[in-house]
Amino acid sequence: MKTQDIFIAHPQTIEEENALKAFLKALKIKFEVSNKEKYNPDFTKKVLESRQEAREGKVTRVKKEELKEFLGL
């Protein structure tokens, strides 16, 4: 029977990584290792820039009662 569950592990050391691989191989469980970053680097850069702008006060503040008008609703 095939399951739809996906397990994500976050080994902290090379020893933990090797142990996980050995365990999965011993049980003949198919697995893959992903070295991709969690987020797109361009997206991360934009978020960091936005945080910096907020620290510098470069923000637009909208009062709750003016929100619909601001959003054009």
Phi and psi restraints in degrees (range 20) as a CNS / XPLOR table:
assign (resid 1 and name C) (resid 2 and name N)
       (resid 2 and name CA) (resid 2 and name C) 1.0 -97.1 20.0 2
assign (resid 2 and name N) (resid 2 and name CA)
       (resid 2 and name C) (resid 3 and name N) 1.0 138.1 20.0 2
assign (resid 2 and name C) (resid 3 and name N)
       (resid 3 and name CA) (resid 3 and name C) 1.0 -105.0 20.0 2
assign (resid 3 and name N) (resid 3 and name CA)
       (resid 3 and name C) (resid 4 and name N) 1.0 155.1 20.0 2
assign (resid 3 and name C) (resid 4 and name N)
       (resid 4 and name CA) (resid 4 and name C) 1.0 -96.2 20.0 2
assign (resid 4 and name N) (resid 4 and name CA)
       (resid 4 and name C) (resid 5 and name N) 1.0 -1.9 20.0 2
assign (resid 4 and name C) (resid 5 and name N)
       (resid 5 and name CA) (resid 5 and name C) 1.0 -71.2 20.0 2
assign (resid 5 and name N) (resid 5 and name CA)
       (resid 5 and name C) (resid 6 and name N) 1.0 144.5 20.0 2
assign (resid 5 and name C) (resid 6 and name N)
       (resid 6 and name CA) (resid 6 and name C) 1.0 -122.8 20.0 2
assign (resid 6 and name N) (resid 6 and name CA)
       (resid 6 and name C) (resid 7 and name N) 1.0 132.4 20.0 2
assign (resid 6 and name C) (resid 7 and name N)
       (resid 7 and name CA) (resid 7 and name C) 1.0 -111.4 20.0 2
assign (resid 7 and name N) (resid 7 and name CA)
       (resid 7 and name C) (resid 8 and name N) 1.0 133.1 20.0 2
assign (resid 7 and name C) (resid 8 and name N)
       (resid 8 and name CA) (resid 8 and name C) 1.0 -119.0 20.0 2
assign (resid 8 and name N) (resid 8 and name CA)
       (resid 8 and name C) (resid 9 and name N) 1.0 121.7 20.0 2
assign (resid 8 and name C) (resid 9 and name N)
       (resid 9 and name CA) (resid 9 and name C) 1.0 -113.5 20.0 2
assign (resid 9 and name N) (resid 9 and name CA)
       (resid 9 and name C) (resid 10 and name N) 1.0 150.7 20.0 2
assign (resid 9 and name C) (resid 10 and name N)
       (resid 10 and name CA) (resid 10 and name C) 1.0 -125.9 20.0 2
assign (resid 10 and name N) (resid 10 and name CA)
       (resid 10 and name C) (resid 11 and name N) 1.0 78.6 20.0 2
assign (resid 10 and name C) (resid 11 and name N)
       (resid 11 and name CA) (resid 11 and name C) 1.0 -63.8 20.0 2
assign (resid 11 and name N) (resid 11 and name CA)
       (resid 11 and name C) (resid 12 and name N) 1.0 140.3 20.0 2
assign (resid 11 and name C) (resid 12 and name N)
       (resid 12 and name CA) (resid 12 and name C) 1.0 -94.5 20.0 2
assign (resid 12 and name N) (resid 12 and name CA)
       (resid 12 and name C) (resid 13 and name N) 1.0 -19.8 20.0 2
assign (resid 12 and name C) (resid 13 and name N)
       (resid 13 and name CA) (resid 13 and name C) 1.0 -133.0 20.0 2
assign (resid 13 and name N) (resid 13 and name CA)
       (resid 13 and name C) (resid 14 and name N) 1.0 164.9 20.0 2
assign (resid 13 and name C) (resid 14 and name N)
       (resid 14 and name CA) (resid 14 and name C) 1.0 -65.5 20.0 2
assign (resid 14 and name N) (resid 14 and name CA)
       (resid 14 and name C) (resid 15 and name N) 1.0 -30.9 20.0 2
assign (resid 14 and name C) (resid 15 and name N)
       (resid 15 and name CA) (resid 15 and name C) 1.0 -65.3 20.0 2
assign (resid 15 and name N) (resid 15 and name CA)
       (resid 15 and name C) (resid 16 and name N) 1.0 -43.1 20.0 2
assign (resid 15 and name C) (resid 16 and name N)
       (resid 16 and name CA) (resid 16 and name C) 1.0 -64.4 20.0 2
assign (resid 16 and name N) (resid 16 and name CA)
       (resid 16 and name C) (resid 17 and name N) 1.0 -41.0 20.0 2
assign (resid 16 and name C) (resid 17 and name N)
       (resid 17 and name CA) (resid 17 and name C) 1.0 -60.5 20.0 2
assign (resid 17 and name N) (resid 17 and name CA)
       (resid 17 and name C) (resid 18 and name N) 1.0 -46.8 20.0 2
assign (resid 17 and name C) (resid 18 and name N)
       (resid 18 and name CA) (resid 18 and name C) 1.0 -64.3 20.0 2
assign (resid 18 and name N) (resid 18 and name CA)
       (resid 18 and name C) (resid 19 and name N) 1.0 -38.5 20.0 2
assign (resid 18 and name C) (resid 19 and name N)
       (resid 19 and name CA) (resid 19 and name C) 1.0 -64.9 20.0 2
assign (resid 19 and name N) (resid 19 and name CA)
       (resid 19 and name C) (resid 20 and name N) 1.0 -42.5 20.0 2
assign (resid 19 and name C) (resid 20 and name N)
       (resid 20 and name CA) (resid 20 and name C) 1.0 -61.9 20.0 2
assign (resid 20 and name N) (resid 20 and name CA)
       (resid 20 and name C) (resid 21 and name N) 1.0 -45.2 20.0 2
assign (resid 20 and name C) (resid 21 and name N)
       (resid 21 and name CA) (resid 21 and name C) 1.0 -61.1 20.0 2
assign (resid 21 and name N) (resid 21 and name CA)
       (resid 21 and name C) (resid 22 and name N) 1.0 -44.9 20.0 2
assign (resid 21 and name C) (resid 22 and name N)
       (resid 22 and name CA) (resid 22 and name C) 1.0 -62.9 20.0 2
assign (resid 22 and name N) (resid 22 and name CA)
       (resid 22 and name C) (resid 23 and name N) 1.0 -42.1 20.0 2
assign (resid 22 and name C) (resid 23 and name N)
       (resid 23 and name CA) (resid 23 and name C) 1.0 -62.1 20.0 2
assign (resid 23 and name N) (resid 23 and name CA)
       (resid 23 and name C) (resid 24 and name N) 1.0 -48.1 20.0 2
assign (resid 23 and name C) (resid 24 and name N)
       (resid 24 and name CA) (resid 24 and name C) 1.0 -65.0 20.0 2
assign (resid 24 and name N) (resid 24 and name CA)
       (resid 24 and name C) (resid 25 and name N) 1.0 -39.7 20.0 2
assign (resid 24 and name C) (resid 25 and name N)
       (resid 25 and name CA) (resid 25 and name C) 1.0 -64.4 20.0 2
assign (resid 25 and name N) (resid 25 and name CA)
       (resid 25 and name C) (resid 26 and name N) 1.0 -41.6 20.0 2
assign (resid 25 and name C) (resid 26 and name N)
       (resid 26 and name CA) (resid 26 and name C) 1.0 -62.1 20.0 2
assign (resid 26 and name N) (resid 26 and name CA)
       (resid 26 and name C) (resid 27 and name N) 1.0 -35.3 20.0 2
assign (resid 26 and name C) (resid 27 and name N)
       (resid 27 and name CA) (resid 27 and name C) 1.0 -89.1 20.0 2
assign (resid 27 and name N) (resid 27 and name CA)
       (resid 27 and name C) (resid 28 and name N) 1.0 1.6 20.0 2
assign (resid 27 and name C) (resid 28 and name N)
       (resid 28 and name CA) (resid 28 and name C) 1.0 57.1 20.0 2
assign (resid 28 and name N) (resid 28 and name CA)
       (resid 28 and name C) (resid 29 and name N) 1.0 42.8 20.0 2
assign (resid 28 and name C) (resid 29 and name N)
       (resid 29 and name CA) (resid 29 and name C) 1.0 -97.8 20.0 2
assign (resid 29 and name N) (resid 29 and name CA)
       (resid 29 and name C) (resid 30 and name N) 1.0 126.2 20.0 2
assign (resid 29 and name C) (resid 30 and name N)
       (resid 30 and name CA) (resid 30 and name C) 1.0 -67.8 20.0 2
assign (resid 30 and name N) (resid 30 and name CA)
       (resid 30 and name C) (resid 31 and name N) 1.0 139.9 20.0 2
assign (resid 30 and name C) (resid 31 and name N)
       (resid 31 and name CA) (resid 31 and name C) 1.0 -151.5 20.0 2
assign (resid 31 and name N) (resid 31 and name CA)
       (resid 31 and name C) (resid 32 and name N) 1.0 164.3 20.0 2
assign (resid 31 and name C) (resid 32 and name N)
       (resid 32 and name CA) (resid 32 and name C) 1.0 -138.6 20.0 2
assign (resid 32 and name N) (resid 32 and name CA)
       (resid 32 and name C) (resid 33 and name N) 1.0 152.6 20.0 2
assign (resid 32 and name C) (resid 33 and name N)
       (resid 33 and name CA) (resid 33 and name C) 1.0 -112.8 20.0 2
assign (resid 33 and name N) (resid 33 and name CA)
       (resid 33 and name C) (resid 34 and name N) 1.0 127.0 20.0 2
assign (resid 33 and name C) (resid 34 and name N)
       (resid 34 and name CA) (resid 34 and name C) 1.0 -109.3 20.0 2
assign (resid 34 and name N) (resid 34 and name CA)
       (resid 34 and name C) (resid 35 and name N) 1.0 128.1 20.0 2
assign (resid 34 and name C) (resid 35 and name N)
       (resid 35 and name CA) (resid 35 and name C) 1.0 -105.4 20.0 2
assign (resid 35 and name N) (resid 35 and name CA)
       (resid 35 and name C) (resid 36 and name N) 1.0 11.4 20.0 2
assign (resid 35 and name C) (resid 36 and name N)
       (resid 36 and name CA) (resid 36 and name C) 1.0 -74.2 20.0 2
assign (resid 36 and name N) (resid 36 and name CA)
       (resid 36 and name C) (resid 37 and name N) 1.0 148.4 20.0 2
assign (resid 36 and name C) (resid 37 and name N)
       (resid 37 and name CA) (resid 37 and name C) 1.0 -69.3 20.0 2
assign (resid 37 and name N) (resid 37 and name CA)
       (resid 37 and name C) (resid 38 and name N) 1.0 156.1 20.0 2
assign (resid 37 and name C) (resid 38 and name N)
       (resid 38 and name CA) (resid 38 and name C) 1.0 -66.6 20.0 2
assign (resid 38 and name N) (resid 38 and name CA)
       (resid 38 and name C) (resid 39 and name N) 1.0 -35.1 20.0 2
assign (resid 38 and name C) (resid 39 and name N)
       (resid 39 and name CA) (resid 39 and name C) 1.0 -126.3 20.0 2
assign (resid 39 and name N) (resid 39 and name CA)
       (resid 39 and name C) (resid 40 and name N) 1.0 153.4 20.0 2
assign (resid 39 and name C) (resid 40 and name N)
       (resid 40 and name CA) (resid 40 and name C) 1.0 -61.4 20.0 2
assign (resid 40 and name N) (resid 40 and name CA)
       (resid 40 and name C) (resid 41 and name N) 1.0 131.1 20.0 2
assign (resid 40 and name C) (resid 41 and name N)
       (resid 41 and name CA) (resid 41 and name C) 1.0 -57.1 20.0 2
assign (resid 41 and name N) (resid 41 and name CA)
       (resid 41 and name C) (resid 42 and name N) 1.0 -35.0 20.0 2
assign (resid 41 and name C) (resid 42 and name N)
       (resid 42 and name CA) (resid 42 and name C) 1.0 -64.8 20.0 2
assign (resid 42 and name N) (resid 42 and name CA)
       (resid 42 and name C) (resid 43 and name N) 1.0 -41.1 20.0 2
assign (resid 42 and name C) (resid 43 and name N)
       (resid 43 and name CA) (resid 43 and name C) 1.0 -63.9 20.0 2
assign (resid 43 and name N) (resid 43 and name CA)
       (resid 43 and name C) (resid 44 and name N) 1.0 -45.3 20.0 2
assign (resid 43 and name C) (resid 44 and name N)
       (resid 44 and name CA) (resid 44 and name C) 1.0 -59.8 20.0 2
assign (resid 44 and name N) (resid 44 and name CA)
       (resid 44 and name C) (resid 45 and name N) 1.0 -41.6 20.0 2
assign (resid 44 and name C) (resid 45 and name N)
       (resid 45 and name CA) (resid 45 and name C) 1.0 -61.8 20.0 2
assign (resid 45 and name N) (resid 45 and name CA)
       (resid 45 and name C) (resid 46 and name N) 1.0 -43.9 20.0 2
assign (resid 45 and name C) (resid 46 and name N)
       (resid 46 and name CA) (resid 46 and name C) 1.0 -63.7 20.0 2
assign (resid 46 and name N) (resid 46 and name CA)
       (resid 46 and name C) (resid 47 and name N) 1.0 -40.5 20.0 2
assign (resid 46 and name C) (resid 47 and name N)
       (resid 47 and name CA) (resid 47 and name C) 1.0 -63.7 20.0 2
assign (resid 47 and name N) (resid 47 and name CA)
       (resid 47 and name C) (resid 48 and name N) 1.0 -44.9 20.0 2
assign (resid 47 and name C) (resid 48 and name N)
       (resid 48 and name CA) (resid 48 and name C) 1.0 -63.9 20.0 2
assign (resid 48 and name N) (resid 48 and name CA)
       (resid 48 and name C) (resid 49 and name N) 1.0 -39.2 20.0 2
assign (resid 48 and name C) (resid 49 and name N)
       (resid 49 and name CA) (resid 49 and name C) 1.0 -64.2 20.0 2
assign (resid 49 and name N) (resid 49 and name CA)
       (resid 49 and name C) (resid 50 and name N) 1.0 -41.4 20.0 2
assign (resid 49 and name C) (resid 50 and name N)
       (resid 50 and name CA) (resid 50 and name C) 1.0 -64.0 20.0 2
assign (resid 50 and name N) (resid 50 and name CA)
       (resid 50 and name C) (resid 51 and name N) 1.0 -40.3 20.0 2
assign (resid 50 and name C) (resid 51 and name N)
       (resid 51 and name CA) (resid 51 and name C) 1.0 -61.9 20.0 2
assign (resid 51 and name N) (resid 51 and name CA)
       (resid 51 and name C) (resid 52 and name N) 1.0 -42.0 20.0 2
assign (resid 51 and name C) (resid 52 and name N)
       (resid 52 and name CA) (resid 52 and name C) 1.0 -64.1 20.0 2
assign (resid 52 and name N) (resid 52 and name CA)
       (resid 52 and name C) (resid 53 and name N) 1.0 -43.2 20.0 2
assign (resid 52 and name C) (resid 53 and name N)
       (resid 53 and name CA) (resid 53 and name C) 1.0 -60.6 20.0 2
assign (resid 53 and name N) (resid 53 and name CA)
       (resid 53 and name C) (resid 54 and name N) 1.0 -39.9 20.0 2
assign (resid 53 and name C) (resid 54 and name N)
       (resid 54 and name CA) (resid 54 and name C) 1.0 -64.5 20.0 2
assign (resid 54 and name N) (resid 54 and name CA)
       (resid 54 and name C) (resid 55 and name N) 1.0 -40.9 20.0 2
assign (resid 54 and name C) (resid 55 and name N)
       (resid 55 and name CA) (resid 55 and name C) 1.0 -61.7 20.0 2
assign (resid 55 and name N) (resid 55 and name CA)
       (resid 55 and name C) (resid 56 and name N) 1.0 -33.2 20.0 2
assign (resid 55 and name C) (resid 56 and name N)
       (resid 56 and name CA) (resid 56 and name C) 1.0 -84.9 20.0 2
assign (resid 56 and name N) (resid 56 and name CA)
       (resid 56 and name C) (resid 57 and name N) 1.0 0.5 20.0 2
assign (resid 56 and name C) (resid 57 and name N)
       (resid 57 and name CA) (resid 57 and name C) 1.0 82.2 20.0 2
assign (resid 57 and name N) (resid 57 and name CA)
       (resid 57 and name C) (resid 58 and name N) 1.0 10.1 20.0 2
assign (resid 57 and name C) (resid 58 and name N)
       (resid 58 and name CA) (resid 58 and name C) 1.0 -85.2 20.0 2
assign (resid 58 and name N) (resid 58 and name CA)
       (resid 58 and name C) (resid 59 and name N) 1.0 70.1 20.0 2
assign (resid 58 and name C) (resid 59 and name N)
       (resid 59 and name CA) (resid 59 and name C) 1.0 -133.3 20.0 2
assign (resid 59 and name N) (resid 59 and name CA)
       (resid 59 and name C) (resid 60 and name N) 1.0 162.9 20.0 2
assign (resid 59 and name C) (resid 60 and name N)
       (resid 60 and name CA) (resid 60 and name C) 1.0 -112.4 20.0 2
assign (resid 60 and name N) (resid 60 and name CA)
       (resid 60 and name C) (resid 61 and name N) 1.0 121.7 20.0 2
assign (resid 60 and name C) (resid 61 and name N)
       (resid 61 and name CA) (resid 61 and name C) 1.0 -102.3 20.0 2
assign (resid 61 and name N) (resid 61 and name CA)
       (resid 61 and name C) (resid 62 and name N) 1.0 135.1 20.0 2
assign (resid 61 and name C) (resid 62 and name N)
       (resid 62 and name CA) (resid 62 and name C) 1.0 -126.8 20.0 2
assign (resid 62 and name N) (resid 62 and name CA)
       (resid 62 and name C) (resid 63 and name N) 1.0 128.7 20.0 2
assign (resid 62 and name C) (resid 63 and name N)
       (resid 63 and name CA) (resid 63 and name C) 1.0 -71.9 20.0 2
assign (resid 63 and name N) (resid 63 and name CA)
       (resid 63 and name C) (resid 64 and name N) 1.0 149.3 20.0 2
assign (resid 63 and name C) (resid 64 and name N)
       (resid 64 and name CA) (resid 64 and name C) 1.0 -54.5 20.0 2
assign (resid 64 and name N) (resid 64 and name CA)
       (resid 64 and name C) (resid 65 and name N) 1.0 -43.4 20.0 2
assign (resid 64 and name C) (resid 65 and name N)
       (resid 65 and name CA) (resid 65 and name C) 1.0 -70.6 20.0 2
assign (resid 65 and name N) (resid 65 and name CA)
       (resid 65 and name C) (resid 66 and name N) 1.0 -13.7 20.0 2
assign (resid 65 and name C) (resid 66 and name N)
       (resid 66 and name CA) (resid 66 and name C) 1.0 -103.5 20.0 2
assign (resid 66 and name N) (resid 66 and name CA)
       (resid 66 and name C) (resid 67 and name N) 1.0 3.3 20.0 2
assign (resid 66 and name C) (resid 67 and name N)
       (resid 67 and name CA) (resid 67 and name C) 1.0 -63.5 20.0 2
assign (resid 67 and name N) (resid 67 and name CA)
       (resid 67 and name C) (resid 68 and name N) 1.0 -46.1 20.0 2
assign (resid 67 and name C) (resid 68 and name N)
       (resid 68 and name CA) (resid 68 and name C) 1.0 -60.3 20.0 2
assign (resid 68 and name N) (resid 68 and name CA)
       (resid 68 and name C) (resid 69 and name N) 1.0 -42.2 20.0 2
assign (resid 68 and name C) (resid 69 and name N)
       (resid 69 and name CA) (resid 69 and name C) 1.0 -64.1 20.0 2
assign (resid 69 and name N) (resid 69 and name CA)
       (resid 69 and name C) (resid 70 and name N) 1.0 -42.6 20.0 2
assign (resid 69 and name C) (resid 70 and name N)
       (resid 70 and name CA) (resid 70 and name C) 1.0 -60.8 20.0 2
assign (resid 70 and name N) (resid 70 and name CA)
       (resid 70 and name C) (resid 71 and name N) 1.0 -39.9 20.0 2
assign (resid 70 and name C) (resid 71 and name N)
       (resid 71 and name CA) (resid 71 and name C) 1.0 -83.0 20.0 2
assign (resid 71 and name N) (resid 71 and name CA)
       (resid 71 and name C) (resid 72 and name N) 1.0 -6.0 20.0 2
assign (resid 71 and name C) (resid 72 and name N)
       (resid 72 and name CA) (resid 72 and name C) 1.0 74.7 20.0 2
assign (resid 72 and name N) (resid 72 and name CA)
       (resid 72 and name C) (resid 73 and name N) 1.0 30.1 20.0 2
